[in-house]
Amino acid sequence: MPKAFSLASWNVEHFKEDPARVDRVVDFLRAQNPDVFALYEVEGKEVFGALTSKMPGYSFHITEGAQTQEILVGVRGSLTAFFTQRVDFRSGTTHMRPGALLTLQIAGINYSVLFLHVASGNDPRGMGLRDDMILRACDFRRTLNKAAGAPANYLFVGDLNTMGMKYPYQRSIDAETELRKLEHEAKKVKMRPLRKDATTTWSNGSKSSIPPSNLDHVVAAEHLTFRKFGDADVAVRGWPKEPTVAKQDKWIRDYSDHGLLYLEVQRAP
């Protein structure tokens, strides 16, 4: 089945200032050659200059608001796309990032991609906000189905911060339980979390007391199909693919504590 479009999703922690790091990040992103990409935690104007000079064939869109960290979306110029900022995915909290909704039209078929960077924190407030945002993202499938009059070609992707919750009296919720709930909620609206070719996507390096975690995800309508990377639908690129701990630590210092997610959506029938 032919490719509809390729997509890269990458949280570049506190993406600002340091020109050398900005150049490294943009060069790595460009090397993936995505048709569409999203960068999370964009904080500085230096990013805009590097993107426009190194990736001239793209148009760029960015969220705005009271939050300090933005979602920046790039789209290859040959694609027809419509960008919308969705404040309903802030869950009523003004300093949370809004959702970034991109609708692509390819060969007369619409594809909707919602980019999210949801609440972090393993306290009850953080998990509650995160849970509400993910429920809204799942429920949005119903809105798109109604508008299309058919099952929508929809996926949501980003840093979903699935880190669980710490609570006393043996009431903690581990990350795996939170992931199972995400899968359960997605299944209700005929969606599924896509399988990645790496078990973890975030690491603060080998010296950290926090172990590597599985925070970044793609959730897609069940009928959509994707290019395979082995037995996975999503390739995780960056530090998880470095062969040694020392090289992983260097990659994290040079680029980001998150790996980049890469996928290719195949043409819908």
C-alpha positions as CSV (number, residue, x, y, z in Angstrom):
1,M,0.0,0.0,0.0
2,P,1.5,3.4,-0.9
3,K,2.6,5.9,1.7
4,A,0.2,8.8,2.4
5,F,2.6,10.8,4.6
6,S,5.5,10.4,7.0
7,L,5.5,11.9,10.4
8,A,8.1,12.8,13.1
9,S,7.2,13.7,16.7
10,W,9.9,14.8,19.1
11,N,10.0,16.5,22.5
12,V,13.2,18.5,22.5
13,E,13.5,19.5,26.1
14,H,13.7,23.3,26.7
15,F,14.3,24.0,23.0
16,K,15.8,27.5,22.9
17,E,19.0,29.7,23.0
18,D,22.1,27.4,22.5
19,P,22.7,27.9,18.7
20,A,24.9,24.8,18.4
21,R,22.3,22.6,20.0
22,V,19.5,24.1,17.9
23,D,21.5,23.4,14.7
24,R,22.2,19.8,15.8
25,V,18.5,19.2,16.5
26,V,17.3,20.7,13.2
27,D,19.9,18.7,11.3
28,F,18.8,15.5,12.9
29,L,15.2,16.2,12.3
30,R,15.9,17.1,8.6
31,A,17.8,13.8,8.2
32,Q,14.5,11.9,9.0
33,N,12.9,13.7,5.9
34,P,9.4,13.7,7.4
35,D,6.4,15.1,5.5
36,V,5.0,16.4,8.8
37,F,6.7,16.9,12.1
38,A,6.0,18.3,15.6
39,L,8.5,19.6,18.1
40,Y,7.5,20.0,21.7
41,E,8.9,22.4,24.4
42,V,9.8,25.1,21.9
43,E,10.8,28.1,23.9
44,G,13.1,30.4,21.9
45,K,13.0,32.4,18.7
46,E,16.4,30.9,17.6
47,V,14.5,27.7,16.6
48,F,12.5,29.6,13.9
49,G,15.7,30.9,12.2
50,A,17.3,27.5,12.1
51,L,14.1,25.8,10.7
52,T,13.5,28.3,8.0
53,S,17.1,28.3,6.8
54,K,17.7,24.5,7.0
55,M,14.2,23.3,6.0
56,P,13.0,25.9,3.4
57,G,10.5,23.5,1.8
58,Y,8.2,23.5,4.8
59,S,5.5,25.8,6.3
60,F,5.5,26.2,10.1
61,H,2.8,26.7,12.7
62,I,3.1,27.2,16.4
63,T,0.7,27.2,19.4
64,E,0.3,30.4,21.4
65,G,-0.9,31.3,24.9
66,A,0.1,31.8,28.5
67,Q,2.2,28.6,28.5
68,T,6.0,28.9,28.1
69,Q,6.5,25.8,26.1
70,E,4.9,25.6,22.6
71,I,4.2,22.9,20.0
72,L,5.7,23.7,16.6
73,V,4.4,21.9,13.6
74,G,6.0,21.7,10.2
75,V,4.4,20.6,6.9
76,R,6.1,19.9,3.6
77,G,5.1,22.5,1.1
78,S,3.7,20.0,-1.4
79,L,0.9,19.0,1.1
80,T,-2.4,20.6,1.5
81,A,-2.9,21.2,5.3
82,F,-5.1,23.1,7.7
83,F,-3.8,23.9,11.2
84,T,-6.0,24.6,14.2
85,Q,-5.1,25.4,17.8
86,R,-7.4,23.4,20.2
87,V,-7.6,25.0,23.6
88,D,-10.1,22.4,24.8
89,F,-7.2,20.1,25.3
90,R,-5.9,22.3,28.1
91,S,-8.5,20.7,30.4
92,G,-9.5,24.2,31.7
93,T,-5.9,25.0,32.9
94,T,-4.7,28.1,31.1
95,H,-1.0,27.4,31.4
96,M,-1.2,23.9,29.9
97,R,-0.3,23.5,26.2
98,P,-3.3,23.5,23.8
99,G,-3.6,20.7,21.3
100,A,-2.3,21.3,17.7
101,L,-4.6,19.8,15.2
102,L,-3.4,19.3,11.6
103,T,-5.8,18.2,8.9
104,L,-4.1,16.9,5.7
105,Q,-5.8,16.3,2.4
106,I,-4.0,13.7,0.3
107,A,-5.5,12.3,-3.0
108,G,-8.9,13.6,-1.8
109,I,-8.7,11.9,1.5
110,N,-8.6,13.7,4.9
111,Y,-6.2,12.7,7.7
112,S,-6.4,14.4,11.1
113,V,-3.4,14.4,13.4
114,L,-3.6,15.8,16.9
115,F,-0.3,16.7,18.5
116,L,-0.3,16.7,22.3
117,H,2.1,17.4,25.1
118,V,0.0,16.6,28.2
119,A,0.5,17.2,31.9
120,S,3.5,15.6,33.6
121,G,4.0,14.8,37.3
122,N,3.3,11.6,39.3
123,D,1.2,13.4,41.8
124,P,-2.7,13.1,41.7
125,R,-3.1,16.5,40.0
126,G,-0.7,15.7,37.2
127,M,-2.2,12.3,36.6
128,G,-5.7,13.8,36.7
129,L,-5.0,16.4,34.1
130,R,-3.2,13.9,31.9
131,D,-6.1,11.5,32.1
132,D,-8.6,14.2,31.2
133,M,-6.6,15.3,28.2
134,I,-6.2,11.8,26.9
135,L,-9.9,11.1,27.4
136,R,-10.6,14.2,25.4
137,A,-8.2,13.1,22.6
138,C,-10.0,9.7,22.4
139,D,-13.5,11.2,22.5
140,F,-12.5,13.6,19.7
141,R,-12.7,10.6,17.4
142,R,-16.4,10.7,17.7
143,T,-16.5,14.3,16.7
144,L,-14.4,13.6,13.6
145,N,-16.5,10.5,12.7
146,K,-19.7,12.6,12.8
147,A,-18.2,15.4,10.7
148,A,-16.9,12.9,8.1
149,G,-20.0,10.7,8.1
150,A,-17.6,7.7,8.2
151,P,-14.8,6.4,10.4
152,A,-12.2,9.2,10.5
153,N,-8.6,8.8,9.6
154,Y,-7.4,10.1,12.9
155,L,-4.4,9.7,15.2
156,F,-3.0,11.5,18.1
157,V,0.6,11.6,19.0
158,G,3.1,13.2,21.3
159,D,4.5,13.3,24.8
160,L,1.7,11.7,26.8
161,N,3.8,11.5,30.0
162,T,2.5,8.1,31.1
163,M,4.5,7.9,34.3
164,G,1.9,6.7,36.8
165,M,1.1,8.2,40.2
166,K,2.7,8.0,43.6
167,Y,0.3,7.9,46.5
168,P,0.5,6.5,50.1
169,Y,-1.3,3.6,51.7
170,Q,-0.6,1.3,48.8
171,R,-2.7,3.4,46.4
172,S,0.0,4.2,43.9
173,I,-0.7,3.6,40.2
174,D,2.3,2.3,38.1
175,A,3.1,3.4,34.6
176,E,2.0,0.1,33.1
177,T,-1.5,0.5,34.6
178,E,-1.8,4.0,33.2
179,L,-0.8,2.6,29.8
180,R,-3.4,-0.2,30.1
181,K,-6.0,2.4,30.8
182,L,-4.9,4.4,27.7
183,E,-5.3,1.3,25.6
184,H,-8.7,0.6,27.2
185,E,-10.0,4.1,26.5
186,A,-8.7,4.0,22.9
187,K,-10.4,0.7,22.2
188,K,-13.8,2.3,23.2
189,V,-13.5,4.5,20.1
190,K,-11.8,1.9,17.8
191,M,-8.3,3.2,18.2
192,R,-5.1,1.5,19.3
193,P,-1.7,2.6,20.7
194,L,0.9,1.7,18.0
195,R,3.7,-0.6,18.8
196,K,7.2,1.0,18.9
197,D,10.5,-0.6,18.2
198,A,11.9,0.6,21.6
199,T,10.5,-0.1,25.0
200,T,11.4,3.3,26.4
201,T,11.5,6.8,24.8
202,W,12.8,9.0,27.6
203,S,16.0,8.9,29.7
204,N,17.8,11.5,31.9
205,G,21.0,9.5,31.4
206,S,22.8,6.8,33.2
207,K,23.6,8.9,36.3
208,S,19.9,9.6,36.9
209,S,18.0,8.1,39.8
210,I,14.9,7.9,37.5
211,P,15.0,4.9,35.2
212,P,14.2,5.3,31.4
213,S,10.5,5.6,30.8
214,N,7.9,5.0,28.1
215,L,6.4,8.5,27.7
216,D,5.9,9.1,24.0
217,H,3.1,7.5,22.0
218,V,1.0,7.3,18.9
219,V,-2.6,6.3,19.1
220,A,-4.4,5.7,15.8
221,A,-7.7,4.6,14.4
222,E,-7.8,0.9,14.1
223,H,-8.4,0.8,10.4
224,L,-5.3,2.8,9.5
225,T,-2.2,0.9,8.4
226,F,1.5,1.8,8.7
227,R,4.9,0.9,7.3
228,K,6.5,-1.8,9.5
229,F,9.8,-1.4,11.3
230,G,10.4,-5.1,12.1
231,D,7.2,-5.9,14.0
232,A,6.6,-2.3,15.0
233,D,4.6,0.5,13.5
234,V,6.8,3.3,14.9
235,A,10.6,3.7,14.9
236,V,12.2,5.4,17.9
237,R,15.3,7.2,16.8
238,G,18.0,8.9,18.9
239,W,19.4,7.8,22.2
240,P,17.5,4.4,22.4
241,K,19.4,3.2,19.3
242,E,22.8,4.2,20.5
243,P,24.9,1.0,21.1
244,T,26.6,2.0,24.4
245,V,25.6,3.8,27.6
246,A,28.3,6.4,27.0
247,K,26.9,7.1,23.5
248,Q,23.4,7.3,24.9
249,D,24.5,9.8,27.5
250,K,26.2,11.9,24.9
251,W,23.2,11.9,22.6
252,I,20.9,13.0,25.5
253,R,23.3,15.9,26.3
254,D,23.7,16.9,22.7
255,Y,20.0,16.6,21.6
256,S,17.2,15.7,24.1
257,D,16.2,13.3,26.8
258,H,13.4,12.1,24.4
259,G,13.9,9.9,21.4
260,L,12.2,10.9,18.1
261,L,9.2,9.0,16.9
262,Y,9.0,8.3,13.2
263,L,6.1,6.6,11.3
264,E,4.7,6.4,7.9
265,V,0.9,6.4,7.4
266,Q,-0.2,4.3,4.4
267,R,-2.9,5.5,2.0
268,A,-6.4,4.9,3.4
269,P,-8.8,3.0,1.0
